[in-house]
Amino acid sequence: MGQTVLDQHLNVKTYFLLGCAYDGKEGKAYLKMLDPEDNHVEVFYDQTNHKPYCYVKETIEEVEKLKLPGVLKLESEEKYDLLRDTRINVTKIVANDPLAIGGTTNSIREKIKAWEADIPYHLCYMYDMGLVPSISYYVDKGRVYAVEIDLEKIKKMISLYFPDFSSEEKKAIAEWLALMEADRPKLKYLSVDIEVLSPIATRVPTPDKARDKVVAVSFVGSDGRREVYLLKTQNFTEVEGTEEFNVIIFEDEVEMLKKVYEVLDSYPIIATFNGDDFDLPYLRRRGEQLRIPKEKIPIVLGKEGASLRRGIHIDLYRLFNNKSIQVYAFDNKYREHTLEAIAQALIGKGKIVIDKPISQLTSSELARYSFYDALLVYELLSFDDELLLKLLIVISRISRMPIEDVCRHGVSGWIKSLLYYEHRKRGYLIPRPDELIIEKGVISTKPVIEGKKYRGAIVVEPIPGVHFNVIVVDFASLYPSVLKEWNLSYETVRCVHEECRVNLVPETSHWICRKRRGIQSELIGFLRDIRVRVYKPLSSDKSLPEVQRRWYGVVQKALKVFLNAAYGVFGFEEFPLYCPPVAESTTAIARDAFLKTIEKARSLGIKVIYGDTDSLFLKAEKEELINELINWAKKTLRLDLEVDKRYEYVVLSMRKKNYLGLTDKGVVDIKGLTAKKKHIPRFIKDAFEDMIKTLKEVRDEETLEQAKEKIKEIVRTWYEKLKNGEYELQDLSFKVMLSKSVDKYVKTTPPHVKAARKLIQRGIQVVSGDIIEYVKTKDKDGVAPLEFARKDQIDVDKYVEYLMSAFEQVFDALDIDFDQIIGVTSLEKFF
């Protein structure tokens, strides 16, 4: 989009940087560069003699005396110590390979206190070379240079969206905009699924030994490839023809695998579901078992997963397990992390259902089962105009991490990578986690919730009942805005300057630096600004071409994922730049702003009926009062307050974080209500849906009273269905995923685990990731797997309790008594 090669490089071939890896044999890093013209990946080895290294604070002479293993050379270097706001001399230990720095018991970092010794070497290389992945480059005399994009376009964007920024800020923003606006070629990709024949039906094949034959390999490619490779085994049956895919039959497993390796090597991107742990390791080790030469196998196994020598591997299982992707990119549309659950939620399709082991399938059934798994993986990558692939490209650019790494790491890894890149770029020494805690491990507020380290957000007590004409306002990106506006960063909170101690954070003993801009504040601030000022409005600008608007939608979504996680990451103990006062100051300032906004709203005569973290539910006689509040927040707090939603009415109960409302667009919003949770039985959900339909008809007090009577009748009807056995067993089943293998549940045994154990006793194989369906029963275990349950076992009273807990959260606000409803029913029956 707007990318052009500079005039003097018009005849130079450009490449898209897919990834980076280390070649142990060559002792060099190499880049995986995609030629967009033919989608072929070329490998470019380092030409600069770059080597792995770390820093120590001892002098060269002191380090020499230690005789550390694997050292190539020692160099003195000056770095800037952000924590102490001073320049320091450090010794750079250059080693012969990455394992000499870290990864074994004999590594340098095990022998001496080292800085920057735990950065994966391929990332270290990219940071030092200033390489941002997922953008275009050209190669000149062994060096790699980024292709510059249309600078005039960037200048126009800056003058349009950032006229109030300083020249320094504009320069930094220009770099970010250039990344977001950079071209992206049409990428060729292939989804892969394998099936392995285990001689024992209940035994799960493992990649460690790879003893069992690979009997099916399915491919679905963006270039139209639709193939299933089948191995002719003893119980092979004739395969029926199909228009959906081609079937290629092999007599010999070695020949089949050689062909599989050729196919894998011909695509720049391979996609799987759980391929890091199963498909690719199995294909690699099975080839080794069958003595296929290693140079013929393009699969590379590392500590973090499986990759390819030239291409990259996207494991969708790991990606969709990422909480930030689940919540912020896909709005919690899926809850379980199985291929079936994710595909049903996002593309409305599921796996082929089989009721017998792989070994008992006919060859046609096996081919179809394997193909559809590969097809689901392909469609998850390609649906909605390749949304997921584009999202990965943008996150890769922001985080300075190759796509493969983005898939394998949570958002804390993405933010860490961006910060490390910037530290290296600016010559800052990256602090060790232990020195950060020693210098900045102070917490000064007491948590309200037990188990938390400091006070969190405020929740305003709801005014129970039904409220008409409610406006919800919220602070746009509240925590990122606080980080930006208050200059919060690990080096600026509780800085070393005596004169800054007067700049206190409300409710705490922390102070904030006034002498320099914090690195975390600056980076998060820029990301927030380009999302709020540029890409969020552009993503809904109907005057733009559809293709462009969709791209901007992806960019703003990727930025949202980053921003929503930023504050939480800084308060996460495992984060290497974890600094408790930063997280504590963020929530303290947000609380202060929230309370001041409530106070201002009330002074304007606006009624605050509920509030939570960054949102306020308001009732105002005039719309102008809301606008006045918004303007006040911008001017006084330097925060953007926006109208988020308008409700025809809202139902609030005594419980916090529980409400139901009908928006002015006719959508029923439900927050925190039990009946909307994914694992709740269909019977309860259907009863609740009947109530929702009735609530959609409410417009005023009169129609509300009519709806209440109708809802009472609905509850009576569903209650009687339960008592009279008018239900199917599957409608009462709970569906819960096993998050680990059954034998690992030691301290507690949740109901779905009890049910899983009963399945195992019956000879049914159960593994981590399986969805267990069970019903509540009257026996001592209280549960039975759905497959073996009978109606006479059902604990009806337990389901009445679930029905009551689902409805009572709404009934609290509607002033309806559940017991009274079913009590009346009982009396009527009695007479």
C-alpha positions in Angstrom: 0.0 0.0 0.0 1.9 3.0 -1.3 5.3 1.3 -1.1 7.9 2.2 -3.7 11.5 1.4 -4.2 13.8 4.4 -4.4 14.8 5.4 -7.9 18.3 4.3 -7.6 17.1 0.8 -6.6 14.4 0.3 -9.2 16.2 -2.6 -10.8 17.0 -4.3 -7.5 15.1 -7.4 -6.6 13.0 -7.1 -3.4 12.2 -9.7 -0.8 9.7 -10.1 2.1 11.5 -11.0 5.4 9.7 -14.1 6.6 12.0 -15.2 9.4 15.4 -15.7 10.8 17.3 -18.8 12.1 20.7 -20.0 13.2 22.6 -22.6 11.2 24.8 -24.6 13.7 26.9 -26.1 10.9 27.7 -22.8 9.3 27.9 -21.0 12.7 25.8 -18.2 11.2 22.4 -16.6 11.4 20.5 -16.6 8.1 17.4 -14.8 6.9 14.4 -16.4 5.2 13.6 -14.1 2.4 10.5 -14.6 0.3 10.6 -13.7 -3.4 7.1 -12.3 -3.9 7.2 -13.0 -7.6 7.4 -16.8 -7.4 6.7 -17.3 -3.7 10.1 -19.1 -3.4 12.1 -18.6 -0.2 15.8 -17.8 -0.5 18.3 -18.0 2.3 20.7 -15.2 3.0 23.5 -15.9 5.4 25.1 -13.2 7.6 28.0 -11.4 5.9 29.0 -9.2 8.8 30.6 -11.9 11.1 28.0 -11.3 13.8 28.4 -13.6 16.8 26.4 -14.3 20.0 27.3 -12.2 23.0 26.3 -11.0 26.4 27.5 -8.2 28.8 29.1 -8.3 32.2 30.1 -5.4 34.5 33.6 -6.9 35.3 36.6 -5.5 33.5 38.2 -7.4 30.6 41.1 -8.4 32.9 38.7 -9.8 35.5 36.8 -11.8 32.9 40.1 -13.2 31.4 41.0 -14.7 34.7 37.8 -16.7 34.8 38.8 -18.7 31.7 35.1 -18.9 30.6 34.3 -21.7 28.0 33.5 -20.8 24.4 34.7 -17.2 24.5 36.0 -15.8 21.1 36.9 -12.3 22.3 36.3 -9.6 24.9 35.5 -6.0 24.1 35.0 -2.9 26.2 31.8 -1.1 25.4 29.9 2.0 26.7 26.2 1.5 27.4 23.5 3.8 28.9 22.0 2.5 32.2 18.4 3.7 32.2 17.8 2.6 35.7 20.5 4.8 37.1 20.4 7.5 34.4 24.1 7.2 33.7 26.6 5.9 31.1 28.6 2.9 32.2 31.4 0.7 30.8 30.7 -3.0 30.3 32.6 -5.9 28.9 31.1 -7.6 25.9 31.7 -11.3 25.9 31.6 -12.6 22.3 31.1 -16.4 22.0 31.5 -19.0 19.2 27.9 -20.1 19.3 24.6 -19.4 21.1 24.9 -22.4 23.5 28.1 -21.0 24.8 26.2 -17.9 26.1 23.2 -19.9 27.5 21.3 -23.1 27.4 23.6 -25.6 29.1 25.0 -26.0 32.6 28.4 -25.0 31.3 27.2 -21.8 29.6 28.8 -18.4 30.3 25.6 -17.0 32.0 25.8 -19.9 34.5 29.4 -18.9 35.5 29.1 -15.1 35.7 26.4 -12.5 36.3 25.5 -11.5 32.8 23.2 -9.0 31.0 21.3 -9.7 27.8 22.3 -13.4 28.0 18.8 -14.8 27.6 17.7 -13.3 24.2 17.3 -16.0 21.5 20.1 -15.5 19.1 18.0 -15.1 15.9 16.2 -12.2 17.7 19.5 -10.8 19.0 20.8 -10.8 15.4 17.7 -9.0 14.0 17.8 -6.4 16.7 21.4 -5.6 16.0 20.9 -5.5 12.3 17.9 -3.2 12.8 15.7 -5.7 10.9 11.9 -5.5 11.2 10.3 -8.7 10.1 7.3 -9.0 7.6 8.4 -6.0 5.5 10.3 -5.7 2.2 14.0 -5.5 1.7 16.6 -5.5 -1.0 20.1 -7.0 -0.8 23.2 -5.0 -1.8 26.8 -6.2 -1.4 25.8 -8.7 1.3 23.9 -6.2 3.4 20.1 -6.0 3.7 18.3 -2.7 3.4 14.6 -1.9 4.0 12.6 -0.7 1.0 11.5 2.8 1.7 7.8 3.6 1.3 6.3 6.7 -0.3 7.5 9.4 2.1 5.1 12.0 0.7 2.2 9.8 1.8 3.6 9.6 5.3 4.2 13.4 5.5 0.6 14.0 4.5 -0.7 11.6 7.2 1.4 13.3 9.8 0.3 16.8 8.9 -3.3 15.6 8.9 -3.4 13.5 12.1 -0.5 14.8 14.2 -0.2 18.6 13.6 0.2 19.2 17.4 3.2 16.9 17.8 6.8 18.1 18.2 9.3 17.4 15.4 10.9 14.6 17.4 7.6 13.0 18.0 6.6 13.3 14.3 9.9 11.6 13.3 9.1 8.6 15.6 5.4 8.5 14.4 6.6 8.5 10.8 8.6 5.3 11.4 5.5 3.6 12.9 3.2 4.8 10.0 5.8 3.5 7.5 5.6 0.1 9.1 1.8 0.0 9.1 1.6 1.3 5.5 4.3 -1.0 4.1 3.3 -3.4 1.3 2.5 -7.1 2.0 2.7 -9.6 -0.9 0.2 -12.3 -1.6 1.6 -15.2 0.5 1.4 -18.8 -0.6 0.6 -21.2 2.2 -0.3 -24.8 2.8 -2.2 -26.5 5.6 -1.1 -30.0 6.6 -2.7 -32.8 8.7 -1.3 -36.3 9.3 -2.9 -39.5 10.5 -0.9 -42.2 12.2 -2.0 -45.9 12.4 -1.6 -47.2 16.0 -1.8 -51.0 16.3 -3.5 -50.5 19.7 -6.7 -48.4 19.2 -6.5 -46.7 22.6 -2.8 -45.8 22.3 -2.0 -42.2 21.2 1.0 -42.2 18.8 3.9 -40.1 20.1 6.5 -38.2 18.0 9.3 -39.2 20.4 9.6 -42.7 19.1 7.5 -42.4 15.9 7.1 -46.2 15.7 3.8 -46.2 13.9 3.2 -45.7 10.2 2.0 -42.4 8.8 -1.1 -43.6 6.8 -2.5 -40.3 5.6 -1.2 -36.8 4.9 -3.6 -34.1 3.7 -2.7 -30.8 2.0 -4.9 -27.8 1.3 -3.0 -24.9 -0.4 -3.7 -21.3 -1.3 -2.6 -22.2 -4.8 -5.5 -24.7 -5.2 -3.7 -27.8 -4.0 -6.2 -30.3 -2.6 -4.5 -33.6 -2.0 -4.6 -36.6 0.3 -1.6 -39.0 0.3 -2.7 -42.5 1.5 -0.4 -45.4 2.4 -1.6 -48.8 1.2 -1.8 -50.9 4.4 -3.1 -54.5 5.0 -6.7 -53.4 5.5 -6.6 -50.9 2.6 -9.9 -50.5 0.8 -10.7 -49.0 -2.6 -11.1 -45.2 -2.4 -14.2 -43.7 -3.8 -13.7 -40.8 -6.1 -14.4 -37.3 -4.9 -14.4 -33.8 -6.6 -13.2 -32.2 -3.4 -9.6 -33.5 -3.4 -7.2 -35.8 -5.2 -6.2 -39.0 -3.6 -2.6 -40.3 -4.3 -1.9 -43.8 -3.2 1.6 -45.0 -2.1 2.7 -48.6 -1.8 5.8 -47.6 0.3 5.9 -45.3 3.3 9.4 -44.0 2.6 8.4 -42.9 -0.9 5.3 -41.2 0.4 7.3 -39.3 3.1 9.9 -38.2 0.6 7.2 -36.7 -1.6 5.6 -35.1 1.6 9.0 -33.5 2.3 9.2 -32.1 -1.2 5.8 -30.6 -0.9 6.6 -29.0 2.5 9.8 -27.5 1.1 8.0 -25.9 -1.8 5.8 -23.6 0.3 6.9 -20.5 2.3 4.3 -21.0 5.0 3.1 -24.3 6.5 0.1 -24.2 8.8 -1.0 -26.9 11.2 -3.1 -27.4 14.3 -0.8 -28.7 17.1 2.0 -29.2 14.5 4.6 -28.0 17.0 4.0 -30.9 19.2 2.7 -33.6 16.9 2.5 -33.4 13.0 5.9 -31.9 12.2 8.0 -33.7 14.9 6.3 -36.9 13.9 7.1 -36.4 10.2 10.7 -35.6 11.1 11.3 -38.5 13.4 9.4 -41.0 11.3 11.7 -40.1 8.4 14.8 -40.6 10.6 13.4 -44.0 11.8 13.0 -45.1 8.2 16.6 -43.9 7.5 15.7 -41.2 5.1 18.8 -38.9 4.8 18.5 -35.9 7.1 19.2 -33.5 4.3 16.0 -34.7 2.5 13.9 -33.7 5.5 13.2 -30.0 5.6 11.7 -30.0 9.1 13.8 -28.4 11.9 13.0 -29.1 15.5 14.0 -26.6 18.2 13.3 -25.9 21.9 10.2 -23.8 21.1 8.7 -25.9 18.4 9.0 -27.2 14.8 10.0 -25.1 11.8 11.3 -25.6 8.3 14.8 -25.0 6.9 13.5 -22.4 4.5 9.9 -21.8 5.2 8.0 -21.0 8.4 5.5 -22.9 10.4 2.3 -21.5 11.9 0.8 -23.6 14.6 -2.8 -22.4 15.0 -3.3 -24.4 18.2 -0.7 -22.3 20.0 -1.9 -19.1 18.4 -5.6 -19.5 19.3 -4.5 -20.5 22.9 -3.2 -17.0 23.2 -5.6 -15.2 25.5 -5.1 -11.8 23.8 -5.9 -13.3 20.4 -9.0 -15.0 21.9 -10.3 -11.9 23.7 -9.2 -8.9 21.8 -8.8 -10.2 18.2 -11.8 -12.5 18.2 -14.0 -11.0 20.9 -14.2 -14.3 22.9 -16.2 -16.0 20.1 -14.5 -19.3 21.1 -13.9 -20.6 24.6 -12.5 -24.1 24.1 -9.2 -24.5 22.3 -10.0 -27.5 20.1 -10.1 -27.4 16.3 -13.8 -28.2 16.4 -14.7 -25.4 18.9 -12.6 -22.7 17.2 -13.7 -23.6 13.7 -17.4 -23.8 14.7 -17.1 -20.4 16.4 -15.2 -18.6 13.6 -16.2 -20.2 10.3 -19.3 -22.2 11.3 -17.9 -25.5 10.3 -16.7 -28.5 12.3 -14.6 -31.7 12.1 -15.9 -34.9 10.4 -17.4 -36.9 13.3 -16.1 -40.5 13.5 -17.4 -43.1 16.0 -14.5 -45.6 15.7 -10.7 -45.6 15.9 -8.6 -44.5 13.0 -7.5 -48.1 12.4 -11.1 -49.1 11.8 -11.9 -46.4 9.2 -12.2 -47.4 5.5 -9.6 -45.8 3.2 -12.3 -43.4 1.9 -13.3 -42.4 5.5 -9.7 -41.9 6.5 -9.0 -39.7 3.5 -12.1 -37.6 4.1 -11.5 -37.3 7.9 -7.9 -36.1 7.4 -8.7 -33.8 4.5 -11.4 -32.0 6.4 -9.0 -31.3 9.3 -6.5 -29.8 6.9 -9.3 -27.8 5.2 -10.4 -26.3 8.6 -6.9 -25.2 9.3 -6.7 -23.7 5.9 -10.0 -21.9 6.2 -9.1 -20.5 9.7 -6.1 -18.9 8.0 -8.0 -17.7 4.9 -11.4 -16.7 6.2 -12.5 -13.0 6.2 -10.0 -12.1 3.5 -7.0 -13.7 5.3 -7.7 -11.8 8.5 -5.5 -14.0 10.7 -2.5 -13.9 8.4 -2.7 -10.1 8.1 -3.0 -9.8 11.8 0.1 -11.9 12.2 2.0 -9.6 9.8 1.0 -6.5 11.7 1.8 -8.0 15.1 5.1 -9.2 13.7 6.0 -5.7 12.6 5.0 -4.0 15.9 6.7 -6.6 18.1 9.9 -6.9 15.8 9.3 -10.7 16.0 9.1 -13.1 13.0 5.6 -14.5 12.5 6.7 -17.9 13.8 7.8 -16.4 17.1 4.5 -14.3 17.3 2.6 -17.6 17.2 4.6 -19.2 20.0 4.6 -16.4 22.5 2.0 -14.5 24.4 1.6 -10.8 24.3 4.2 -10.3 27.0 6.7 -11.9 24.7 5.7 -9.5 21.9 6.0 -6.4 24.1 9.3 -7.6 25.5 10.7 -8.0 22.0 9.6 -4.5 21.0 11.3 -3.0 24.2 14.4 -5.1 23.7 14.7 -3.9 20.1 14.4 -0.3 21.1 17.0 -0.7 23.9 19.5 -2.1 21.4 18.7 0.6 18.9 19.3 3.3 21.4 22.4 1.8 23.1 20.6 1.1 26.4 21.6 -1.8 28.6 18.6 -4.1 29.2 18.3 -4.4 33.0 18.2 -7.8 34.6 14.9 -8.8 36.3 16.6 -9.2 39.7 18.1 -5.7 39.7 14.7 -4.2 38.7 13.1 -5.8 41.8 15.9 -4.7 44.0 15.7 -1.1 42.7 12.0 -0.8 42.1 10.2 -3.6 44.1 8.2 -1.2 46.3 4.4 -1.5 46.6 2.5 1.1 48.6 -1.2 0.4 48.2 -3.1 -2.5 49.8 -5.1 -4.8 47.5 -8.9 -5.0 48.0 -9.0 -8.5 46.4 -7.2 -11.2 48.3 -4.2 -12.6 46.4 -3.6 -9.4 44.4 -0.4 -7.5 44.9 -1.8 -4.0 44.9 -5.1 -2.1 44.5 -6.8 -2.5 41.1 -9.6 -0.7 39.4 -12.8 0.7 41.0 -16.2 -0.8 40.5 -19.1 1.6 41.4 -21.9 0.0 43.4 -24.8 -0.5 40.9 -28.2 1.0 41.6 -30.4 -2.1 41.3 -33.5 -2.0 39.1 -34.4 -1.1 35.5 -33.1 2.1 34.1 -34.3 3.6 30.8 -32.3 5.8 28.4 -28.8 5.0 29.7 -25.6 6.3 28.1 -22.4 4.4 28.6 -19.2 6.5 28.4 -15.7 5.0 28.6 -12.1 6.2 28.5 -10.5 5.3 25.2 -7.5 3.0 26.0 -7.5 4.2 29.6 -4.4 2.4 30.9 -2.3 3.1 27.8 -3.4 6.7 28.0 -2.3 6.9 31.6 1.1 5.3 30.8 1.6 7.9 28.1 0.2 11.1 29.8 1.9 10.4 33.2 5.2 9.2 31.7 5.1 5.8 33.4 8.0 3.5 32.7 10.4 1.3 34.7 13.1 4.0 34.8 10.8 7.0 35.4 8.7 5.7 38.3 10.8 6.2 41.5 13.6 7.7 39.4 17.1 8.6 40.8 16.5 12.3 40.8 15.9 13.9 44.2 14.1 16.9 42.6 11.4 14.6 41.0 10.2 13.2 44.4 7.6 15.9 44.7 5.8 14.7 41.5 3.7 12.1 43.4 1.3 9.5 42.1 -2.1 9.9 43.9 -2.7 7.4 46.8 0.9 6.1 46.6 4.4 7.0 47.8 5.7 6.7 44.2 7.0 9.7 42.2 7.5 10.2 38.5 10.5 11.6 36.6 10.2 15.1 35.1 13.6 15.1 33.5 13.3 12.4 30.7 10.6 10.6 28.8 10.2 6.9 29.7 10.7 4.3 27.0 7.6 2.3 27.9 5.5 5.5 28.1 6.8 6.7 24.7 6.3 3.4 22.8 2.9 2.6 24.3 1.9 6.3 23.8 2.8 6.2 20.1 0.9 2.9 19.5 -2.1 4.4 21.3 -2.0 7.6 19.3 -1.7 5.9 15.9 -4.6 3.6 16.8 -6.9 6.3 18.2 -6.1 9.1 15.7 -5.4 7.2 12.5 -6.4 3.5 12.2 -9.6 3.3 14.3 -11.3 6.1 12.4 -9.9 5.0 9.0 -11.2 1.4 9.6 -14.8 2.8 9.6 -14.3 5.4 6.9 -16.9 4.4 4.2 -15.2 6.8 1.6 -12.2 4.5 1.4 -12.0 1.5 -0.9 -13.1 -1.8 0.8 -9.7 -3.4 0.5 -7.9 -0.5 2.2 -10.6 -0.2 4.9 -10.3 -3.8 5.8 -6.5 -3.5 6.1 -6.9 -0.5 8.4 -9.3 -2.7 10.5 -6.6 -5.3 10.9 -4.1 -2.7 11.9 -6.3 -1.1 14.5 -7.2 -4.6 15.8 -3.5 -5.6 16.2 -2.8 -2.3 18.0 -5.8 -2.9 20.3 -4.4 -6.4 21.2 -1.0 -4.8 22.1 -2.5 -1.8 24.0 -5.0 -3.8 26.1 -2.3 -6.1 27.3 0.4 -3.5 27.9 -0.5 -2.4 31.5 -1.1 -6.0 32.6 2.3 -7.2 31.2 4.2 -4.5 33.2 2.5 -5.9 36.3 3.1 -9.6 35.5 5.8 -11.1 37.6 7.2 -13.4 34.9 7.8 -10.4 32.6 11.5 -9.6 32.5 10.9 -5.8 32.8 8.4 -6.4 35.6 8.2 -3.3 37.8 5.5 -3.3 40.5 5.4 0.5 41.0 4.6 1.0 37.2 1.5 -1.3 37.4 0.5 0.1 40.8 0.9 3.8 39.6 -1.2 3.0 36.5 -4.2 1.7 38.4 -3.8 4.5 41.1 -3.9 7.3 38.4 -6.8 5.5 36.6 -8.7 5.3 39.8 -8.1 8.9 40.6 -9.3 10.0 37.1 -12.3 7.7 37.4 -13.4 9.1 40.8 -12.9 12.7 39.6 -15.1 12.0 36.5 -17.8 10.6 38.7 -17.6 13.6 41.0 -17.8 16.0 37.9 -20.7 14.0 36.4 -22.7 14.4 39.7 -21.9 18.1 39.9 -23.4 18.5 36.4 -26.6 16.8 37.5 -25.8 13.5 35.7 -26.9 10.4 37.6 -24.2 7.6 37.8 -26.0 4.3 38.1 -23.0 2.0 37.7 -19.3 2.1 36.8 -16.5 -0.4 36.2 -12.8 0.2 35.5 -13.1 2.6 32.6 -16.8 2.7 31.9 -19.6 4.8 33.5 -23.4 4.2 33.1 -25.1 7.6 33.1 -28.5 9.1 33.0 -28.7 12.7 31.9 -31.6 15.0 31.2 -29.8 16.7 28.3 -27.3 15.2 25.8 -25.2 18.5 26.2 -24.3 17.5 29.8 -22.6 14.3 28.5 -20.7 16.4 25.9 -19.6 18.8 28.7 -18.3 15.9 30.7 -16.3 14.6 27.7 -14.8 18.1 27.1 -13.9 18.4 30.8 -12.1 15.0 30.8 -10.0 16.0 27.7 -9.0 19.4 29.1 -8.5 18.5 32.8 -7.5 14.9 32.8 -5.9 14.8 29.3 -7.9 11.6 28.7 -10.4 10.8 25.9 -13.9 10.0 27.2 -16.2 8.7 24.5 -19.8 7.6 24.2 -19.6 3.8 23.9 -23.2 2.6 23.9 -26.7 3.8 24.3 -29.2 1.6 26.0 -33.0 1.7 25.7 -32.9 0.2 29.2 -30.4 -1.5 31.5 -31.3 -4.1 34.2 -28.8 -3.9 37.2 -28.7 -6.3 40.0 -26.9 -6.0 43.4 -24.0 -7.9 42.0 -21.1 -6.0 40.4 -20.1 -6.9 36.8 -23.5 -8.3 36.2 -26.0 -6.5 34.0 -28.4 -6.9 31.1 -29.3 -4.1 28.6 -31.1 -3.5 25.3 -29.0 -1.2 23.1 -30.5 1.3 20.7 -29.5 -1.1 17.9 -31.8 -3.8 19.3 -29.0 -6.0 20.7 -29.3 -7.5 24.1 -26.0 -7.1 26.0 -25.4 -9.6 28.8 -22.4 -9.2 31.2 -21.3 -11.9 33.6 -24.6 -13.8 33.6 -24.3 -17.6 34.3 -26.7 -18.7 31.6 -24.5 -17.1 28.8 -21.4 -19.1 29.8 -20.4 -21.6 27.2 -20.4 -24.8 29.2 -23.9 -24.3 30.6 -26.5 -27.0 29.4 -28.6 -26.3 26.4 -31.8 -26.7 28.5 -30.8 -23.7 30.7 -29.6 -21.6 27.7 -32.9 -22.2 25.8 -35.0 -21.2 28.9 -32.8 -18.0 29.2 -33.1 -17.2 25.5 -36.9 -17.3 25.9 -36.6 -14.6 28.6 -34.2 -12.6 26.4 -36.7 -12.5 23.5 -39.3 -11.2 25.9 -37.0 -8.5 27.3 -36.3 -7.3 23.7 -39.9 -6.1 23.5 -39.6 -3.8 26.5 -39.7 -0.1 25.7 -41.2 1.6 28.8 -42.6 0.9 32.3 -45.9 -0.5 31.0 -44.3 -3.0 28.6 -41.8 -3.9 31.4 -44.6 -5.0 33.7 -46.1 -7.1 30.9 -42.7 -8.7 30.2 -42.3 -9.6 33.9 -45.6 -11.6 33.9 -44.6 -13.3 30.7 -41.1 -14.2 32.2 -42.8 -15.7 35.2 -44.8 -17.9 32.9 -41.7 -18.9 31.0 -39.9 -20.0 34.2 -43.0 -22.1 35.3 -43.0 -23.8 31.9 -39.3 -24.7 31.9 -39.5 -25.8 35.6 -42.4 -28.1 34.8 -40.5 -29.6 31.8 -37.6 -30.5 34.2 -39.9 -32.0 36.8 -41.9 -34.0 34.2 -38.8 -35.3 32.4 -39.7 -33.5 29.2 -36.1 -33.2 28.0 -33.4 -35.0 26.0 -30.3 -36.0 28.0 -28.0 -34.1 25.7 -29.9 -30.9 26.6 -28.8 -31.3 30.2 -25.2 -32.0 29.4 -22.3 -29.8 30.5 -19.4 -29.5 28.0 -16.0 -28.8 29.6 -12.5 -29.2 28.1 -9.8 -31.3 29.7 -6.9 -28.8 30.1 -4.4 -31.5 31.1 -4.3 -35.3 31.2 -6.6 -36.9 33.8 -3.7 -38.3 35.9 -2.5 -34.7 36.5 -5.6 -33.7 38.4 -4.3 -34.5 41.9 -5.4 -31.9 44.4 -9.0 -31.5 43.1 -11.2 -33.6 40.9 -13.7 -31.3 39.0 -16.9 -32.9 37.7 -15.7 -33.2 34.1 -12.6 -35.1 35.3 -14.8 -37.5 37.3 -16.8 -38.1 34.1 -13.5 -38.6 32.1 -12.3 -41.2 34.6 -15.5 -43.1 34.1 -15.0 -43.0 30.3 -11.5 -44.4 30.8 -12.9 -47.2 33.0 -15.1 -48.2 30.1 -12.1 -48.4 27.8 -12.5 -45.0 26.0 -9.4 -43.1 25.3 -9.4 -39.6 26.8 -6.6 -37.0 26.2 -5.9 -33.4 27.1 -7.9 -31.0 24.9 -10.9 -33.4 24.7 -14.4 -32.0 25.4 -16.0 -34.0 28.1 -19.8 -34.1 28.2 -21.5 -35.1 31.4 -24.8 -34.8 33.3 -25.5 -34.3 37.0 -26.7 -37.5 38.7 -28.1 -38.6 42.1 -25.2 -41.1 42.9 -22.3 -40.3 45.2 -20.1 -39.1 42.3 -22.8 -36.8 41.2 -21.8 -37.0 37.5 -22.1 -39.5 34.6 -20.6 -39.2 31.1 -23.4 -38.4 28.7 -22.7 -41.5 26.6 -23.6 -43.8 29.6 -26.3 -41.7 31.4 -29.9 -42.7 31.9 -32.9 -40.4 32.6 -33.7 -42.1 35.9 -30.2 -41.1 37.2 -30.7 -37.4 36.6 -30.5 -35.2 39.7 -33.5 -32.9 38.8 -33.2 -30.8 41.9 -29.6 -29.9 41.0 -30.9 -28.7 37.6 -33.6 -26.6 39.3 -30.8 -24.9 41.2 -29.0 -24.2 37.9 -32.2 -22.8 36.5 -32.6 -20.6 39.5 -29.0 -19.3 39.5 -29.3 -18.5 35.8 -32.5 -16.4 36.3 -32.0 -14.9 39.7 -29.2 -12.6 38.5 -31.8 -10.9 36.3 -34.7 -11.4 38.8 -32.8 -9.4 41.5 -33.2 -6.3 39.3 -36.7 -7.1 38.1 -37.9 -7.8 41.7 -39.1 -11.3 40.8 -39.0 -14.1 43.3 -38.0 -17.4 41.8 -39.1 -19.5 44.8 -42.5 -17.8 44.7 -43.0 -18.8 41.0 -42.2 -22.4 41.5 -44.0 -22.4 44.8 -47.2 -21.4 43.1 -46.7 -24.1 40.6 -46.4 -26.7 43.4 -49.5 -25.5 45.1 -51.5 -25.7 41.9 -50.3 -29.2 41.4 -51.3 -30.2 44.9 -54.9 -29.0 44.4 
